Structures are given as C-alpha cells and as structure tokens.
Amino acid sequence: MADVSASPAAMATATDTAKKPRDLRLDFFRGVAMIVILVAHITDNPFALWIPGRFGFSDSAEIFVFCSGMASALAFGPVFLRSGWAIGAARVFYRVWQVYWVHIGVFLVTLALMLSLQATGLFPRDVVSGLNLKPFLNETGPNLLGLLTLTYVPNYFDILPMYIVILALLPGFMALARIDRRLAMAASLALWAYATMGGLGLPAEAWFENGSTREWFFNPFAWQLVFVSGFALMAGWVPAPPVRRDLVWLALAVVVLTVPFAWHVTLGASEALREWRRDWLVLHDKTHLGALRYVHFLALAYLAWVAVGPRGQRLTQGQRRVPLVQAVALIGRQSLAVFAVSMVIARGLGALLDLSGRDFLPTLAVNLLGLAILYATAWLVGWIKSGPWAATAKPVSGATAAPRAKVRPEAAASVGPVTKPEVWG
C-alpha cells in the first residue's frame, strides 16, 4: 500500500500543484456554479426550473463547496507544508475574517436595496418581507448582535456563514493529516454522520422574541464532507478516479435514475414519489447533506471530469481559447466577488421581472443582464488585482532614475508571473 502519512515528502503533491498553471476545469466549473446560483436566486425565475438541481438531488451548492475545497488545497496546503501548522492556520483565519465581512456587507447592501425598492411603491410585492427581513427591522438591536455573531442567519444569506465555519474547521483537519491523512478523512466522515443525524445544529434566529428554534439551513458540520472531498482530491490525499467505461455507466445510471425523484413534473404526477421523498427525507435532505445528495454529486462530478478530458482539454480547441469557456472561467476565477454581487442583484432582477412580466423574452433579457453584470464584476476585479497602476506608472519629471540592480541569470529565470488561486475557494 502506498504511504499515506502526512510528512512533507509524502504530501509534496500539494506543494507542486501551487507551481502549476491554473486549472481551467476548476475555474470553469466554479463559474458554472456562480451562474446557476444567480439563476436560482432571481425571484420566481422561470429559467430556474431548468437548472441541474431540478433534475437531481444535488445542485450548485455542492459544486461550489467542492470547488472551494479544491481551491483551498491549492491556496492553503502549500502554506501549511512550507511554513508550518500555526502559520497555515493563521492564513486560513485571515480568509475567514475576509469572508465574514463580505457576508455582513452582502446582508446590509441587500437590505438597503430592498428598502429602496420598497420605497418607490412601484413593485407589487413586499420585497422586504420576501426575504423575511421584517424581524430584523422590528428588533434591530438584538438582531444586529445576531448578525454580527452569526446567530441571526436568514435563509437567503446562509451560504457564506456555512463556508466560514467550514474554513474554520480546516486547521483541525490539517492537524489530523499531519498524523495520517486517513485520520483527517475519517474525522470528516464521522462529523458528517453525526450532523446528518441532527446533531451540531447552529441557531439561525437566536434573538427572536418568539423563541424560534430554527437552525442554519446549511449545517456546516455536514457540508464539510464535500469540502474535504475536494480538498483531498486536489491535495493528493486520494487518487484521481480512473476513466473506465463501467464507472461512466454507473455514474450515468445514478444521475438518470434520480430524475423521477427530483423533477417537479414527475413528482406532481405521482403521490408515491412524493410520499417516498417525505418518508426518506434523511437521505436527500439539503440541510444535513443526505447521503443520496452526496452520491448524486459524486456521480455528476465524475461525468463532468470525464467529459472535459485530461486537464480540461475538451474545453479548448488545441491551443486556441474558446470565448464562452473563457468567459465562464473568468467568472469562476473571481468567485467570491461574483457571488457577493449576485446575491445583491438577484432580488433586484426579480423585482424587474415583477414589472416586466415573466414571458420568455423579458425573462431572457433579465437573466442575460444578470450574467453581464457577473462577467463585468469578474473582469473589473481581475483588472484591479492585476495592479494596472503599477504597470502604467511614469517617472516623475526631472527625477533621477534609480540604478537598476543587477540580476543573476539564474535568479531571473526563476521569476515569473505569480497568480494566486481565488480562495472562495
């Protein structure tokens, strides 16, 4: 059996991945997840009936969490190996701090947008109540404390808090992996099993006067299994699955056989299917990541991995770039900023549909507008991160240029463009 200890030599795979060019597959599928998340969150969006999650147990949430785990392996794994556990943990918690304030910002900006839309009097529905934000406005003091302590988490704003907790768990998994990778993966599986049975729920409305017992919609202690799966695959803790015809047929069978149990048309026509979903909720429950959701996602992920070819060769045309693929990958590359913007604009786009109606052409126009905003956001963030002001800086008139330092040829050869994976992951 191959050595699975977590020594630096055995875990060199994670360090090597940081030196490789960006993996187009990772950016592309994160971009797909961001697009599907936007479509799904536009209020009463007819196109949401055709997203992949309507035909199976898993949806874009699993794609997002899995890809976040993969990106975290690229961004954090080398830090743990190179600088030690304490520095690696500090790097992770710095990211937790960043995501935390993005969550607070998304909530406040979305609330401000909803209040602004409501104040116009142009919209037929109560857009503030639509997000269940009236309790926050009625009891702002205690619920502001809840917002800041993540004990007030409305359903619409629940993905980032889940991600924050999952990231906070990562140093613990890395500590176990220093002993043995299998120990870290076993801990992840055990934590998921306990959470799936209803344990470790976090309060979502702790400050409500009515004594609400509602918990977070996404239980992070269950969903960390998907994150750790992506992390383990990218870090080399587990080998990539082989491309075999029998596995392809098995994965395809899982995906196809799931459709009747998830599609609204078949569910509407069969009381037996609806009864099965009620009786076996524990197997496909989204809050606690039911086992069938996880299996369904793994089947989809395997088919997608096989479909795009080794290192995503089928996403390109030889050495040529495919414009649509590159556009989607750009969205995935800046996924945190894109996600934050999509959460804000989705409700506004839904309000536009309230005014325009939901016939095909207005719906298409509103969805395309949303996609254009996501692309513009990704392009702008990428441009800012590139530091264009440094490249275009001009020397001050009359100033004497500083002497250029001599660079050894071998040192110059080692210097190249540095790109950091966007850890949203």
N, C-alpha and C positions, 0 to 999 in steps of 0.2 A: 504494500500500500504506500502511496506517495506520502511524504512528510507533510503534515498539516499543522505543524507548530507555527506560532506567530513570530518567530525570530525574524530580524531584519533580512537575513539572507533568504528565508523561505517566503517572506512577504514582499520580495523585491518587485513583484509584478505591479503592485500599486504605485511604486515609485517610477517604474518605467512608463506607465500609462501617462504620467504627467508630462513626459518629454515628447509624446507623440502628438501629431496634429489633431485638431478637434475631430471628433467622430460625428460625421454628418448624420448618422442614424439617430444619435441621441438628440441633437438639435431639432431634427425633423419631427420626431415623434413628440417631443415636448411642444413643438409648435402646433401639431395636430391637437394635442390636449388643450392648449390655450384657446384654439379656435372653437373646439367643441364646448368648452366651458362657457365661452361667451354666448354661443347659440343657445345653450341650455338655460342661461340665466336671464335672457331677454324675456320680459313678462309675456306669458301666453303666446310665445313664438311658435307659429305653425311648423316652422322648419325643425323645431326641437323634437317633433315626432319621428324624425328620420336620422337622429344621431345614433351611433352604435349602441349606446346604453339602453335604447328602447327595444333592442332585439336580443339582449342577453343580461346576465346577472351583473357583470362588471361594467364600468363606464370610464369616463375620462379621469375620474378621481384616482383610480388605480394607475392609470398611465402616468399621471402627474407624480404620485408618490413614488412609484418605481423608478422613474427617470430622475427624481430628486435624489434617491439613494445612489444611483449610478454617478450622478454629477458630484455628490458628496464624497464618493470614493476617490474621484479624481482630484478634488479640491482639498480635502482634509486628510485622506490617507497618507499622502507623502509628508504632510506636516507632522503627523504622529510618528512616522518612521524616522524622519530626519531630525526632529527637534525634541522628541520625547512626548510622553503622555500629557504632562502638565501644559506644555505649550500648545499641543494639539487640542486639548480641552478648552484652553483659552481662546483659540481660533474659532472653535465651534460656538462658544458662548458669545463671542463678538458678533457672529452671524445671527444668533438668537436675538441679540439686542437689536440688530438692524430690522429683522423681520417683525419683531414686536412693535416697533414704531411705525412700520408700514401698515400693520393691522390697525393700530389706533388711527392713523391718518385715513385709511380707507373708510373706516366707520364714520369719522367726523365729516369727511368730504361728501360721502354718500348721503348722510343725514342732511347736510346743508343743501345738497342738490334736491332732495325730496321736499324739503321745506320750501325751497324756491319754486319748484314746480307746483306745489300745492297753493302757494300764494298767488299764482297767476289766475287761478279759477278757470283755466282752460281745459282741465282734464276731468273726464267723467268719473274716475275712481279716486279713492283716497290713497294716494301713493305712499303716504307716511304709514298709515295703518297696514298697508300691503306688506310692509317689512316688519310689522309688529314693533314699531319704534315708539308708539304712544306711551308705553310704560316708562321708557327712558325719559321722555319729555315730562311726564307727570311726576316722576320721582327722580329728578336729575341727580341730586346729591348722592344718594346711596348707589344708584346705578352707575354713576361716573366712577365711583370706587370699584364697582364690579367690573366695569370696562377695563380699568387700569390693572386690576388683579386677575383678569381673565375668568371671573366668576359671573360675569354677565356676557353671554355669547349668543346673540340671536342667530337663528339658523342660517341666514344668508351670509353671515360673517364667520363661519365656523372652520373654514379650511386652513387659514393661517394659524389660528391657535393650535390646531392639530399638528401642524408642521413644526411649530415652536417646541412643543413637548417632545415630538419625535427627535428633533435635533438635540434637545437637552439629554435624551437617553443615549445618544451616540457615544460619548466618552465612556459610559459604563460598558457598552458592548466592546469598545476598543480595549478596555482594561481586561475583559474576559478573553479577548482574542490574543492578548499578549501571553496568556497561559496556553490556550488552544482555540483555534478558530471554531472548532466544533462546539466548544463550550458556549461561545457567543451565540451561535446559531441555535443551539438547544435552548438557551435562555430566551431568545426571541420567540421561539415556538411555544415555550411554556407560558410566557407572558401573554401571547395571543390566545392560547387555550383558556387561560383564567379569565381574560377580559371577555371572551366570547360567551362565557357562562354568566355574564352580567356583572363581573367584578370590576373595580377600579373606575367606576363612572365618575366624571367630574361635573360639578354643578354649573348649570347654564343660566339660572335665574335665582341666584342665592339671595338677592336683595329684594325680591318681590314681596310685597306686603301680604299676598295671599298664600305665602308659604309654598311656592312652587317647588316641585321636586324634579323638574325637567333637567336632564343631563345633556352634555355636549352631543350634538348629532353624530359627530365623528369621534369615536373613542380612540385616542391616540395610542393607547396601550395594545389595542388590537391591530390598528393600521400600521404600526411599526413593522409588522411582519413583511408587508410589501416593500417598505423602505429598505429593510435589512436584506431582502432578497435581491434588490437592485444593487445595493452596496456590495454584497458578497460576490455577485457575478462580475462586477467591474473591477473589484479589488483582487480577483483571482482566488477567492476563498472556495469557490465552487467552479468546476469546469463549464465551459460553454456547452450547451446540449448539442449532440451530433445531428447532422442533417440526414434523416432517414425517412424513407417513404412510409414505413409503418407508423412512425411518430407523427408525420404530417396527417395521415388519415385519422389517427386517434384524436389529434387536436381539432381537426375539422369536424369530426363526429361530435365532440363536446360542444363546439360552437353551434352547429346546426340543430342538435337535439335540444339545446337550451331555448331556442327561439319560441316555441309554443308556450313556454312557461314565463316568458317575459314580454312578448309583443301584446300591445293593448287590444289588437283585433282578435287574436285567439283567446285572450283572457275574457274579453267581453262576450264571446260566444260560448264559453264553457264554464259552467258552475264548478265542475270537477277540478279544473285547473286553478280556479280562484280559491277553492277550498284547500287544495294542496298548498298553495302559497301561504295561506293563513296557518295551516297546521305545521308547516315546516319552515316557518319564518327564520328560525335559528340558523338554517343552512344558507340562506341568501340575504340575511339582514345586512343592511348597509352600515348601520351604526357600529356594529361589532364585527364587521368583515366576516360574514358567514363563509363557511368552507367552500361552498359552491361558487361564491364570488371569486375567491382566490383561485380555484381550479379553472374557472372560466377565463379569468385574466391570463393565467399562465398559458392556456391554450391559444388565446388570441396573440399574446406576445410571441409565442413560438412561431406561429404562422406569419406574423409580420416580420420577424427576424429572418425567417427562411425566404420570404418574398422579396426583401430588398437585397439579398445576396451578401456575400462576404464583404464586410466593411461598407455596406451600402452601395455596392457597385451598380445595382439597377436603379439607383436614384440619380445616376449621372449618365451622360451619353459619352462614354470614353473619358476624355479629358475636358469635355465641354460641360458647362453648368446648365442645368435645367432651370429656367427662371422661376417657375412655380415652386419647385422644390427649394430653391434658394430663398424665396420669399417666406415660405413656411419655416425653414430652418432659422432665418433671422428672427422671426417671432419667438421661436423656442430658445434662441441664444440669450434673449433678454427677458426671460420668462417672469421674473419677479415684478419688474416694472410693468410688463404687459398684463400680468394678472391683476395688479392693483388698478390699472386703468380700466380693464374690462369689467371689474366689479362695480366701478363707479358708473360707467357709461351704459351698462346693460339695462339698468332701471330707466335711464333717460330714453334709451332706444325703445323700451317697452311703452313708455309714455307717448312716443311718436307714433307707434302702431295704434295706440288708443285713438289718436286723432285721424290717422290716415286710413284706418281700417286694415283688416288682415287678409285682403285679397292677395293673389300671388305677386303682382308687380310691386305694390307698396312694401310687402314683406321682404321681397328680394332686395329692394333698394335700401331698406333699413339694415338688413343683415350685411350687405356689401359696405354700407357706411361704417358699420362697426368693425369689419375686417380691415378697412382702410385706416381707421384710427389705430388699430393694433399694429399694423405694419408701420405707420408713421411713428408711433411710440418706440417701436423696436429700433427703427433707423435712427431716430433722434438720440436715444440712449446710447446706442453703439457709437454714434458720432461724438457724443460728449466724452465717452470713456476712452476714445482714441486720442484725446488731448490735442485737438487741432490747433489750439493757441500756441502750443509748444513748437509745432511743425512750421507755423507761419510767422513766428516771432522774428522781428527785424532788429538789427543792432541799432542802438541809439546814435543819432547823427553826431559825428565828431568823437565818438567813443573809440578807444583803442581796443582792438580785439585781443582777447586773452590768448596767450600762446597755446597752441594745441599740444596736448600731451602725446607723447609717442606711445603707440600701442604695439605690443609684440604681435607678430603674425598669428601665433597660436592662440593668443587671447582674443584677437579679433575674430578668429574663426569660430570661437565658442559663443560669440554673441549673436543673437538672432532675435526676431520679433517674439515678444513674450505675450501669450494670451492666457488669461485665467478663465477657467470654466465658471459660468454663472451658477452660483450655488443657490438654487431655489428649490431645488438643487441645480 
